[in-house]
Amino acid sequence: MSIHRRWVFIGSSIAAVIAVSVAFSSNLMQTSSANFLTATVTVGNLDQTVTALGRLQPKELVNVGAQVTGQVQRLHVVLGQKVKAGDLIAEIDAKPQQLALRNAEASVASLQAQKAARQATLVQAQLTYNRQKTLIAVDATARADVEAARAARDVVRAEIHSLQAQIDQARIQVETARIKLTYARITAPMDGVVVAVVTKQGQTLNSFQSAPTIVVLAKLNVMTVRAKIAEADVNKIHPGQSVWFTTLGQKHRYQAHIEQIEPAPKSIVKGETSTAQAIYYNALFDVPNSKGVLKPSMTAQVSVLVARERGVVLIPIAALGERIDDGYRVRVVNPETHQVVSRQVMIGTTTTNQAVVISGVKPGEQVVLGEAGSESNSSANLMGI
């Protein structure tokens, strides 16, 4: 091979390598921005919330119990029944109370009879005393007899006063017996729904130690949510803040406002002193339940709005890289060259999904969230890896 042909061959080989390299580089440039998942920096509103789990309870819940001991003769309600205040719930055997009332009334009658007898004696004692005064005026009797007659009269008067006091006491016993007799008829203390029937018909109740519960009544038209707020978040929650929640299996979002934050955790009421347990404080709020969709003891997924920023620059949390100085490293796509460049971005308020941008990127710019697995694999195949 001549020297001329050799240089022609070498030149052709170099040109071919350069052509292949240019073609490969051009293809890689076109796919470089596609190797990443990106998102657009936007302008919008950011809601900072505290999330918690809550439990639904009726606004008013009453254990209807018995104040007398005896057998439940009749139970007039069933589970789920609506009742009005004053409706008859149950009847307890009232024979002991009836006998107690009759005994108290008999005591009053006996004391009244004794009083009547002593009043007659008083009349006689007063006549004797008057006669003795007449006789002493003409020296026809001894002064001692006059004083004895007066003393006898005064004793009878005192006995009558004592009997009257006993009659008053006996009448109180009668009223007490009448009241206890009414306890044998258990009535509803309020309008509501029977949410639990604790006692069965025929069961014997013992009220000496504690009042046994017969049924549980609840007003279900208004429910109270008790949201368990973590110790780290409780100082962010205040009465009046907007709150919303959903229940398991329902998409409807219920709106309300925080009404109260209990000042102490439930562990204090229960007497628990363990430091190993997580501390929660209950935040309370009410929600209307006119259709009865919300049920007692349902779980509520609660969100409390603690801050809201309007018209701010927003970036996805996933776009934030390593922390540098007072900001974060963020990868931004150059719209002209489609190359990815690194910038330092200052961040303000953050949520689980978004962050407020103070400086570093502008609305409309594309930021990198991560690598797109399928596209990066295509690039790898293109490069022969």
C-alpha positions as CSV (number, residue, x, y, z in Angstrom):
1,M,0.0,0.0,0.0
2,S,1.4,3.4,-1.0
3,I,1.8,6.2,1.5
4,H,-0.9,8.2,-0.2
5,R,-3.5,5.4,0.1
6,R,-2.5,4.8,3.7
7,W,-3.2,8.5,4.6
8,V,-6.5,8.3,2.7
9,F,-7.5,5.2,4.7
10,I,-6.5,6.8,8.1
11,G,-8.4,10.0,7.2
12,S,-11.5,8.0,6.3
13,S,-11.4,6.1,9.6
14,I,-11.0,9.2,11.7
15,A,-13.9,10.8,9.8
16,A,-16.1,7.7,10.5
17,V,-15.3,7.7,14.2
18,I,-16.1,11.5,14.4
19,A,-19.4,11.0,12.6
20,V,-20.4,8.1,14.9
21,S,-19.4,10.1,18.0
22,V,-21.4,13.2,16.8
23,A,-24.4,11.0,16.1
24,F,-24.2,9.3,19.6
25,S,-23.7,12.7,21.4
26,S,-26.6,14.2,19.5
27,N,-28.9,11.3,20.5
28,L,-27.8,11.5,24.2
29,M,-28.5,15.3,24.3
30,Q,-32.0,14.7,23.1
31,T,-32.8,12.2,25.8
32,S,-30.8,13.7,28.7
33,S,-33.8,15.8,30.1
34,A,-36.1,12.8,29.6
35,N,-34.0,10.8,32.0
36,F,-35.6,12.6,34.9
37,L,-39.0,13.0,36.4
38,T,-39.7,16.7,36.5
39,A,-42.3,19.1,38.0
40,T,-43.2,22.7,37.3
41,V,-42.7,25.4,39.9
42,T,-46.1,27.0,40.5
43,V,-47.8,29.8,42.3
44,G,-50.6,28.9,44.7
45,N,-51.9,28.6,48.2
46,L,-50.2,26.5,50.9
47,D,-52.2,25.0,53.8
48,Q,-50.2,23.8,56.7
49,T,-52.2,21.2,58.7
50,V,-51.9,19.0,61.7
51,T,-53.3,15.6,61.2
52,A,-54.7,13.3,63.9
53,L,-57.0,10.4,64.5
54,G,-60.3,11.1,66.3
55,R,-63.2,9.3,67.7
56,L,-66.9,10.2,67.2
57,Q,-69.1,10.4,70.2
58,P,-72.7,11.7,70.7
59,K,-72.9,15.2,71.9
60,E,-75.1,14.0,74.8
61,L,-74.8,10.5,76.2
62,V,-76.7,9.4,79.4
63,N,-76.6,6.2,81.3
64,V,-80.2,5.6,82.5
65,G,-80.0,3.7,85.7
66,A,-82.1,2.5,88.7
67,Q,-82.1,4.0,92.2
68,V,-84.0,1.1,93.8
69,T,-83.3,-2.6,94.2
70,G,-85.7,-5.1,92.6
71,Q,-86.6,-7.1,89.6
72,V,-87.1,-5.5,86.2
73,Q,-90.8,-6.5,85.6
74,R,-91.1,-4.8,82.2
75,L,-88.7,-3.2,79.7
76,H,-90.5,-0.9,77.4
77,V,-87.8,0.0,74.9
78,V,-85.6,-1.8,72.3
79,L,-82.2,-1.1,70.8
80,G,-82.4,1.8,68.4
81,Q,-85.7,3.1,69.5
82,K,-86.3,6.8,69.6
83,V,-87.8,8.2,72.9
84,K,-89.0,11.5,74.2
85,A,-88.2,13.0,77.6
86,G,-90.5,11.4,80.2
87,D,-91.2,8.2,78.1
88,L,-91.4,5.0,80.2
89,I,-88.2,3.0,79.9
90,A,-88.7,0.2,82.4
91,E,-90.7,-0.8,85.5
92,I,-89.1,-2.4,88.6
93,D,-91.0,-4.4,91.2
94,A,-92.5,-1.7,93.4
95,K,-93.9,-3.8,96.2
96,P,-91.2,-2.9,98.8
97,Q,-91.7,0.8,98.0
98,Q,-95.5,0.5,98.2
99,L,-95.2,-1.2,101.6
100,A,-92.8,1.5,102.8
101,L,-95.3,4.2,101.7
102,R,-98.2,2.5,103.5
103,N,-96.1,2.1,106.7
104,A,-95.1,5.8,106.6
105,E,-98.7,6.9,106.1
106,A,-99.7,4.7,109.0
107,S,-97.1,6.3,111.2
108,V,-98.6,9.7,110.4
109,A,-102.1,8.5,111.2
110,S,-100.9,7.0,114.5
111,L,-99.1,10.2,115.6
112,Q,-102.1,12.3,114.6
113,A,-104.3,10.1,116.8
114,Q,-101.9,10.5,119.7
115,K,-101.9,14.3,119.2
116,A,-105.7,14.4,119.2
117,A,-105.8,12.4,122.5
118,R,-103.3,14.8,124.1
119,Q,-105.2,17.8,122.9
120,A,-108.3,16.4,124.8
121,T,-106.1,15.9,127.8
122,L,-104.9,19.5,127.4
123,V,-108.5,20.7,127.5
124,Q,-109.1,18.8,130.7
125,A,-105.8,20.1,132.2
126,Q,-106.7,23.7,131.3
127,L,-110.1,23.3,133.1
128,T,-108.5,21.9,136.2
129,Y,-106.0,24.8,136.2
130,N,-108.8,27.4,135.8
131,R,-110.8,25.8,138.7
132,Q,-107.7,25.9,140.9
133,K,-107.2,29.6,140.2
134,T,-110.8,30.3,141.1
135,L,-110.5,28.4,144.4
136,I,-107.2,30.1,145.3
137,A,-108.8,33.5,144.9
138,V,-111.1,32.7,147.9
139,D,-108.5,30.7,149.8
140,A,-110.5,27.5,149.1
141,T,-107.4,25.5,147.9
142,A,-103.7,25.3,148.5
143,R,-101.2,27.2,146.3
144,A,-99.4,23.9,145.7
145,D,-102.5,22.5,144.1
146,V,-102.7,25.5,141.7
147,E,-99.1,25.1,140.7
148,A,-99.5,21.4,140.2
149,A,-102.5,22.0,137.9
150,R,-100.5,24.5,135.9
151,A,-97.5,22.2,135.5
152,A,-99.8,19.4,134.4
153,R,-101.3,21.6,131.7
154,D,-97.8,22.7,130.5
155,V,-96.6,19.1,130.3
156,V,-99.5,18.2,128.0
157,R,-98.8,21.3,125.8
158,A,-95.2,20.2,125.5
159,E,-96.2,16.7,124.6
160,I,-98.5,18.0,121.9
161,H,-95.6,20.1,120.4
162,S,-93.4,17.0,120.4
163,L,-96.1,15.0,118.7
164,Q,-96.5,17.7,116.1
165,A,-92.7,17.5,115.4
166,Q,-93.0,13.7,115.0
167,I,-95.9,14.1,112.7
168,D,-93.8,16.5,110.5
169,Q,-91.0,13.9,110.4
170,A,-93.4,11.2,109.6
171,R,-94.9,13.3,106.7
172,I,-91.3,13.7,105.4
173,Q,-91.0,9.9,105.5
174,V,-94.2,9.7,103.5
175,E,-92.9,12.0,100.8
176,T,-89.6,10.1,100.7
177,A,-91.5,6.8,100.3
178,R,-93.6,8.4,97.5
179,I,-90.5,9.5,95.7
180,K,-88.9,6.1,96.1
181,L,-92.0,4.6,94.6
182,T,-91.6,6.7,91.5
183,Y,-88.1,5.3,91.2
184,A,-89.6,2.0,90.3
185,R,-90.8,3.6,87.0
186,I,-87.7,4.5,84.9
187,T,-88.3,7.3,82.5
188,A,-86.2,8.9,79.8
189,P,-84.4,12.0,81.1
190,M,-84.1,13.5,77.5
191,D,-85.0,13.0,73.9
192,G,-82.7,10.5,72.2
193,V,-82.1,7.1,70.8
194,V,-81.5,3.9,72.8
195,V,-77.9,3.0,71.8
196,A,-77.5,0.2,74.3
197,V,-79.7,-2.0,76.4
198,V,-77.7,-3.2,79.4
199,T,-80.3,-4.8,81.5
200,K,-82.8,-7.5,80.5
201,Q,-86.4,-8.0,81.5
202,G,-86.6,-10.2,84.6
203,Q,-83.1,-9.3,85.8
204,T,-82.7,-8.3,89.5
205,L,-81.0,-5.0,90.1
206,N,-78.9,-4.1,93.2
207,S,-78.7,-0.4,93.8
208,F,-77.0,-0.5,97.3
209,Q,-73.5,-0.2,96.0
210,S,-74.0,1.7,92.7
211,A,-76.8,2.7,90.4
212,P,-77.1,-0.1,87.8
213,T,-77.5,1.0,84.2
214,I,-80.6,-0.2,82.3
215,V,-80.2,1.6,79.0
216,V,-77.9,4.2,77.4
217,L,-79.5,7.1,75.6
218,A,-77.8,9.4,73.1
219,K,-78.6,12.4,71.0
220,L,-77.3,11.6,67.6
221,N,-78.3,14.8,65.8
222,V,-75.0,16.4,66.9
223,M,-71.7,14.4,67.2
224,T,-68.6,15.4,69.0
225,V,-65.2,14.5,67.6
226,R,-62.3,13.9,70.1
227,A,-59.1,14.3,68.0
228,K,-55.9,12.9,69.6
229,I,-53.3,15.7,69.1
230,A,-49.7,14.7,69.6
231,E,-47.7,16.4,72.3
232,A,-45.4,18.0,69.6
233,D,-48.4,19.6,67.8
234,V,-50.7,20.6,70.7
235,N,-49.4,24.2,71.0
236,K,-50.2,24.8,67.3
237,I,-53.9,24.1,67.9
238,H,-56.3,26.8,69.2
239,P,-60.1,27.2,69.5
240,G,-61.6,28.7,66.3
241,Q,-59.2,27.0,63.8
242,S,-60.8,25.4,60.8
243,V,-60.9,21.6,60.9
244,W,-62.2,18.9,58.6
245,F,-62.4,15.2,58.7
246,T,-63.4,12.1,56.8
247,T,-64.5,8.7,58.0
248,L,-63.4,5.3,56.8
249,G,-65.3,4.2,53.8
250,Q,-66.7,7.7,53.1
251,K,-65.5,10.4,50.8
252,H,-67.6,13.2,52.3
253,R,-65.5,15.9,54.0
254,Y,-67.0,17.3,57.1
255,Q,-66.1,20.9,58.1
256,A,-66.1,22.4,61.6
257,H,-64.0,24.6,64.0
258,I,-62.0,23.6,67.0
259,E,-64.1,24.4,70.1
260,Q,-61.9,23.2,73.0
261,I,-58.5,21.6,73.8
262,E,-58.5,19.6,77.0
263,P,-55.8,20.9,79.3
264,A,-54.6,17.5,80.4
265,P,-54.2,14.1,78.8
266,K,-56.5,11.2,79.7
267,S,-53.6,9.5,81.4
268,I,-54.0,11.9,84.4
269,V,-57.7,10.9,84.8
270,K,-56.7,7.2,84.6
271,G,-53.9,7.7,87.1
272,E,-51.2,6.5,84.6
273,T,-47.7,7.8,85.3
274,S,-45.6,5.9,82.8
275,T,-43.2,8.0,80.8
276,A,-42.9,5.4,78.1
277,Q,-46.3,6.1,76.6
278,A,-47.0,8.7,73.9
279,I,-48.8,11.7,75.2
280,Y,-51.9,13.0,73.4
281,Y,-54.3,15.8,74.1
282,N,-57.9,15.8,73.0
283,A,-59.2,18.6,70.7
284,L,-63.0,18.7,70.6
285,F,-65.4,20.0,68.0
286,D,-69.0,19.3,67.1
287,V,-70.5,18.4,63.7
288,P,-74.2,18.3,62.7
289,N,-75.6,14.8,62.1
290,S,-79.2,15.3,61.0
291,K,-79.2,12.4,58.6
292,G,-77.6,10.0,61.2
293,V,-74.7,9.0,58.9
294,L,-72.1,9.4,61.6
295,K,-72.2,6.7,64.2
296,P,-70.8,6.5,67.8
297,S,-67.2,5.3,68.0
298,M,-66.4,5.9,64.3
299,T,-62.8,6.7,63.5
300,A,-62.3,10.2,62.1
301,Q,-59.2,11.2,60.0
302,V,-58.8,14.8,61.2
303,S,-56.9,17.7,59.6
304,V,-56.6,21.0,61.5
305,L,-55.6,24.1,59.5
306,V,-52.8,25.9,61.5
307,A,-51.5,28.2,58.7
308,R,-52.4,29.3,55.2
309,E,-50.2,31.2,52.8
310,R,-51.7,32.7,49.6
311,G,-50.1,33.4,46.3
312,V,-46.7,31.9,47.1
313,V,-44.2,30.1,44.9
314,L,-44.4,26.4,45.5
315,I,-42.1,23.5,44.8
316,P,-42.6,19.8,45.5
317,I,-40.8,18.4,48.6
318,A,-39.4,15.6,46.4
319,A,-37.4,18.2,44.5
320,L,-35.3,19.2,47.5
321,G,-31.9,17.7,47.6
322,E,-29.2,17.9,50.2
323,R,-29.2,20.8,52.7
324,I,-26.5,23.4,52.0
325,D,-25.9,26.4,54.2
326,D,-29.4,27.9,54.8
327,G,-31.1,26.3,51.8
328,Y,-31.4,23.1,49.7
329,R,-29.7,21.9,46.5
330,V,-32.3,21.7,43.7
331,R,-31.7,20.4,40.2
332,V,-33.3,22.7,37.5
333,V,-33.8,21.9,33.8
334,N,-32.5,24.6,31.4
335,P,-35.4,25.1,29.0
336,E,-33.0,25.9,26.1
337,T,-30.3,23.3,26.4
338,H,-32.4,20.7,28.4
339,Q,-29.4,20.3,30.6
340,V,-29.8,19.9,34.4
341,V,-28.1,22.5,36.6
342,S,-27.8,22.7,40.3
343,R,-29.0,25.7,42.3
344,Q,-29.3,26.7,45.9
345,V,-33.0,27.4,46.9
346,M,-34.2,29.1,50.1
347,I,-37.3,27.4,51.6
348,G,-40.0,28.8,53.9
349,T,-43.1,26.9,55.2
350,T,-43.2,23.2,54.3
351,T,-45.9,20.5,54.3
352,T,-45.6,16.8,53.6
353,N,-45.9,17.5,49.9
354,Q,-44.9,21.1,49.1
355,A,-42.6,23.9,50.2
356,V,-42.8,27.7,49.9
357,V,-39.8,29.0,47.8
358,I,-38.2,32.2,49.1
359,S,-35.5,32.4,46.4
360,G,-33.7,30.3,43.9
361,V,-36.3,29.3,41.3
362,K,-39.1,31.0,39.6
363,P,-42.6,30.0,38.6
364,G,-42.7,28.0,35.4
365,E,-39.2,26.4,35.8
366,Q,-38.9,22.7,35.7
367,V,-37.3,21.0,38.7
368,V,-36.0,17.4,38.9
369,L,-37.9,15.1,41.2
370,G,-35.8,12.0,40.5
371,E,-34.6,9.7,37.7
372,A,-37.2,8.0,35.5
373,G,-36.3,4.3,35.7
374,S,-37.6,3.3,32.3
375,E,-36.0,6.2,30.4
376,S,-32.7,5.9,32.2
377,N,-32.7,2.2,31.2
378,S,-33.2,3.2,27.6
379,S,-30.3,5.6,27.8
380,A,-28.2,2.9,29.3
381,N,-29.0,0.5,26.5
382,L,-28.3,3.3,24.0
383,M,-24.8,3.7,25.6
384,G,-24.3,-0.1,25.5
385,I,-24.2,-0.5,29.2
